[in-house]
């Protein structure tokens, strides 16, 4: 166990139908500079995965975006293009109900268990296209960390390692952790003389919230305030601004993405009210890299510490980014890339 502190087409379509029957094109693609798209068809959903980068070693980094309701290509920042894709193939996956995915399923058929099966179906599609010798790392940010945990608890055999960024194995508990974290950071910043009026208002907001039972209204307010708080920390020079972001303005049909986002967020209560993998972390035995911003106001770094202590991996590490909030890949991109590439090189 280790904890470290860091201071400053051509597109080819492949369908996987229910029952995991896959059809793939020739394996004679140029693996050194991949630019492919595959679609996974599983349980009434069609989900695109965009694949870029260097596939000569057939090592693929599958990314799981946050939300629920994010988009896969939201990960594809300049840093991912210039550094991670230079070494490995990166798979940017639009989850069920997100991005450009489509389907005719009901709300009852939109569960984290089925979404975890979708990820495993994606692995089958990638193997069908690139060969059974393809190898995979799994990376999840925020809700993607929760989904990645659910996926590995179903089947971790095909993965070489797990990278979690500001995720939670217990989304319901994030609300209560944030009540404490907001107050702690507010007191710290007031003592430093930073934005005193603002942080006093944060303390007042927390005092007015229910600290015994999570409710949707308070949870949304606190999550909104978390994003505001990180911007305030950046304005005061406590953390870096999130400048390394993907430009996805022309990558998505915005109406489809908006509709999917509204659909999945309308049932997020079920996701956050029922999911708790705290007692099952010991079942995950893959090499694990946990990446957290010291000032993560959305999923506090205490979750990273808890996962480090309870996950069943014998090789595990928590890296804290001193000048980051919820998204260190956007605020400290080069240090982030250093850690990801080091981990993948070590365990590929």
BALO-428367 format. One record per residue (C-alpha): residue in three letters; x, y, z. Coordinates in steps of 0.2 Angstrom, whole numbers, padded with zeros to 4 digits, always signed. Example, Ala and Ser with C-alpha at 12.3 -4.5 7.8 and 13.67 -1.06 7.14 Angstrom:
REM residues 2
ALA+0062-0022+0039
SER+0068-0005+0036
This chain:
REM residues 348
UNK+0000+0000+0000
UNK+0007+0017-0005
UNK+0001+0035-0004
UNK+0010+0049-0013
UNK+0008+0067-0013
UNK+0011+0077-0029
UNK+0016+0095-0029
UNK+0017+0107-0041
UNK-0073+0030-0201
UNK-0057+0027-0208
UNK-0072+0022-0196
UNK-0076+0003-0194
UNK-0093-0002-0186
UNK-0094-0017-0176
UNK-0110-0023-0168
UNK-0112-0034-0153
UNK-0130-0041-0152
UNK-0138-0048-0137
UNK-0129-0064-0133
UNK-0113-0056-0137
UNK-0112-0061-0155
UNK-0099-0050-0163
UNK-0095-0046-0181
UNK-0078-0038-0185
UNK-0068-0032-0200
UNK-0051-0036-0205
UNK-0037-0035-0191
UNK-0025-0027-0204
UNK-0029-0009-0198
UNK-0015+0003-0195
UNK-0013+0000-0176
UNK+0000+0014-0174
UNK-0012+0028-0177
UNK-0030+0021-0173
UNK-0045+0032-0178
UNK-0059+0020-0176
UNK-0077+0019-0170
UNK-0086+0003-0164
UNK-0104+0002-0158
UNK-0109-0010-0144
UNK-0127-0017-0145
UNK-0132-0024-0129
UNK-0149-0026-0120
UNK-0159-0013-0131
UNK-0145+0000-0132
UNK-0132+0005-0145
UNK-0117+0013-0138
UNK-0102+0021-0148
UNK-0084+0019-0142
UNK-0071+0030-0151
UNK-0054+0023-0152
UNK-0038+0034-0154
UNK-0020+0032-0152
UNK-0006+0019-0153
UNK-0012+0001-0153
UNK+0004-0007-0158
UNK+0005-0016-0141
UNK-0013-0020-0141
UNK-0015-0011-0124
UNK-0031-0002-0123
UNK-0036+0011-0110
UNK-0055+0011-0108
UNK-0062+0027-0101
UNK-0078+0029-0091
UNK-0085+0046-0090
UNK-0094+0054-0076
UNK-0111+0060-0073
UNK-0122+0050-0075
UNK-0124+0059-0092
UNK-0107+0064-0097
UNK-0099+0060-0114
UNK-0085+0049-0118
UNK-0075+0061-0129
UNK-0075+0073-0114
UNK-0059+0064-0109
UNK-0050+0068-0125
UNK-0041+0083-0120
UNK-0025+0090-0128
UNK-0015+0080-0114
UNK-0023+0063-0119
UNK-0020+0066-0137
UNK-0002+0072-0135
UNK+0004+0060-0122
UNK-0007+0045-0118
UNK-0013+0041-0136
UNK+0005+0042-0141
UNK+0009+0027-0131
UNK-0007+0017-0130
UNK-0024+0016-0138
UNK-0038+0025-0128
UNK-0056+0020-0129
UNK-0069+0034-0126
UNK-0085+0026-0122
UNK-0102+0034-0122
UNK-0112+0024-0109
UNK-0130+0019-0110
UNK-0141+0034-0109
UNK-0126+0046-0112
UNK-0118+0055-0127
UNK-0123+0048-0144
UNK-0129+0031-0137
UNK-0147+0026-0142
UNK-0159+0013-0136
UNK-0177+0009-0133
UNK-0176+0003-0115
UNK-0187+0008-0100
UNK-0181+0017-0084
UNK-0181+0000-0075
UNK-0169-0007-0088
UNK-0157+0007-0085
UNK-0147+0001-0070
UNK-0129+0001-0065
UNK-0128-0018-0066
UNK-0133-0017-0084
UNK-0121-0003-0088
UNK-0107-0013-0080
UNK-0112-0027-0092
UNK-0111-0015-0106
UNK-0093-0012-0102
UNK-0089-0030-0102
UNK-0098-0031-0119
UNK-0087-0017-0125
UNK-0072-0028-0121
UNK-0079-0042-0131
UNK-0081-0031-0146
UNK-0063-0024-0145
UNK-0057-0042-0144
UNK-0067-0047-0159
UNK-0060-0033-0169
UNK-0042-0032-0163
UNK-0039-0050-0157
UNK-0040-0060-0142
UNK-0023-0055-0137
UNK-0029-0037-0134
UNK-0026-0031-0116
UNK-0036-0018-0106
UNK-0034-0005-0092
UNK-0050+0002-0085
UNK-0051+0021-0080
UNK-0066+0029-0072
UNK-0069+0047-0066
UNK-0082+0052-0054
UNK-0098+0042-0058
UNK-0086+0032-0070
UNK-0077+0027-0054
UNK-0093+0020-0047
UNK-0097+0011-0064
UNK-0079+0004-0065
UNK-0081-0003-0048
UNK-0097-0012-0052
UNK-0089-0018-0068
UNK-0074-0026-0059
UNK-0085-0034-0046
UNK-0094-0043-0061
UNK-0078-0048-0070
UNK-0060-0042-0068
UNK-0052-0056-0078
UNK-0049-0046-0094
UNK-0041-0031-0086
UNK-0023-0027-0081
UNK-0026-0013-0069
UNK-0039-0001-0062
UNK-0037+0018-0062
UNK-0050+0028-0052
UNK-0051+0047-0052
UNK-0062+0055-0039
UNK-0075+0041-0039
UNK-0085+0034-0025
UNK-0089+0016-0020
UNK-0104+0023-0010
UNK-0113+0038-0019
UNK-0126+0040-0006
UNK-0112+0043+0007
UNK-0105+0057-0004
UNK-0118+0069+0002
UNK-0113+0067+0021
UNK-0095+0068+0017
UNK-0097+0084+0008
UNK-0106+0092+0022
UNK-0090+0089+0033
UNK-0078+0093+0019
UNK-0087+0110+0014
UNK-0086+0116+0032
UNK-0068+0110+0034
UNK-0062+0119+0018
UNK-0072+0135+0022
UNK-0064+0136+0040
UNK-0047+0133+0032
UNK-0049+0147+0019
UNK-0057+0159+0031
UNK-0042+0157+0042
UNK-0031+0161+0027
UNK-0041+0176+0023
UNK-0047+0170+0006
UNK-0065+0175+0000
UNK-0071+0176+0018
UNK-0089+0182+0014
UNK-0091+0168+0002
UNK-0084+0154+0013
UNK-0095+0160+0027
UNK-0110+0158+0016
UNK-0105+0140+0012
UNK-0104+0137+0031
UNK-0122+0144+0033
UNK-0128+0134+0018
UNK-0121+0118+0026
UNK-0129+0122+0043
UNK-0146+0123+0035
UNK-0145+0106+0027
UNK-0151+0089+0034
UNK-0136+0080+0041
UNK-0146+0064+0045
UNK-0155+0060+0029
UNK-0150+0063+0011
UNK-0163+0072+0001
UNK-0162+0076-0018
UNK-0165+0095-0015
UNK-0150+0097-0003
UNK-0139+0085-0013
UNK-0141+0095-0029
UNK-0138+0112-0019
UNK-0122+0105-0012
UNK-0116+0098-0028
UNK-0119+0115-0037
UNK-0110+0123-0022
UNK-0095+0111-0024
UNK-0092+0117-0042
UNK-0094+0135-0037
UNK-0082+0132-0022
UNK-0068+0124-0034
UNK-0070+0139-0045
UNK-0067+0151-0030
UNK-0052+0141-0025
UNK-0045+0143-0042
UNK-0049+0162-0042
UNK-0039+0163-0026
UNK-0024+0153-0032
UNK-0027+0139-0021
UNK-0029+0126-0035
UNK-0025+0127-0054
UNK-0039+0132-0066
UNK-0045+0118-0077
UNK-0038+0123-0093
UNK-0034+0106-0101
UNK-0052+0102-0108
UNK-0058+0092-0123
UNK-0066+0102-0137
UNK-0082+0092-0140
UNK-0093+0106-0148
UNK-0093+0098-0165
UNK-0091+0080-0160
UNK-0109+0077-0154
UNK-0127+0080-0159
UNK-0131+0092-0145
UNK-0149+0088-0146
UNK-0146+0069-0143
UNK-0133+0072-0130
UNK-0145+0084-0121
UNK-0160+0072-0122
UNK-0149+0057-0115
UNK-0142+0068-0101
UNK-0160+0073-0096
UNK-0166+0055-0097
UNK-0152+0048-0086
UNK-0152+0062-0073
UNK-0170+0060-0071
UNK-0167+0043-0063
UNK-0151+0047-0054
UNK-0160+0046-0037
UNK-0160+0027-0039
UNK-0142+0026-0043
UNK-0136+0037-0029
UNK-0149+0030-0016
UNK-0145+0011-0018
UNK-0127+0009-0023
UNK-0115+0004-0010
UNK-0100-0006-0013
UNK-0090-0003+0003
UNK-0091-0020+0009
UNK-0086-0028-0008
UNK-0070-0018-0011
UNK-0059-0033-0005
UNK-0065-0043-0020
UNK-0056-0031-0032
UNK-0038-0038-0033
UNK-0031-0029-0049
UNK-0017-0017-0047
UNK-0025-0001-0043
UNK-0021+0018-0045
UNK-0031+0031-0036
UNK-0030+0049-0042
UNK-0038+0062-0031
UNK-0037+0081-0030
UNK-0033+0088-0013
UNK-0047+0100-0015
UNK-0060+0089-0023
UNK-0076+0097-0017
UNK-0087+0084-0026
UNK-0080+0068-0020
UNK-0069+0072-0005
UNK-0051+0064-0005
UNK-0057+0054+0011
UNK-0065+0042-0001
UNK-0048+0039-0010
UNK-0041+0035+0007
UNK-0055+0023+0011
UNK-0053+0014-0005
UNK-0035+0012-0003
UNK-0037+0004+0014
UNK-0051-0008+0009
UNK-0048-0013-0009
UNK-0041-0031-0011
UNK-0027-0027-0022
UNK-0009-0030-0016
UNK-0002-0017-0027
UNK-0012-0001-0024
UNK-0007+0018-0023
UNK-0016+0034-0019
UNK-0009+0050-0027
UNK-0015+0066-0021
UNK-0014+0081-0033
UNK-0010+0096-0022
UNK-0017+0109-0034
UNK-0032+0101-0040
UNK-0051+0099-0037
UNK-0062+0085-0044
UNK-0053+0084-0061
UNK-0034+0083-0060
UNK-0033+0078-0078
UNK-0038+0096-0082
UNK-0029+0106-0069
UNK-0013+0096-0068
UNK-0013+0087-0084
UNK+0006+0083-0086
UNK+0007+0076-0068
UNK-0008+0066-0072
UNK-0001+0059-0088
UNK+0015+0055-0079
UNK+0005+0044-0066
UNK-0006+0035-0079
UNK+0008+0031-0090
UNK+0019+0025-0076
UNK+0006+0014-0070
UNK+0002+0007-0087
UNK+0020+0004-0091
UNK+0022-0005-0074
UNK+0007-0017-0076
UNK+0005-0020-0095
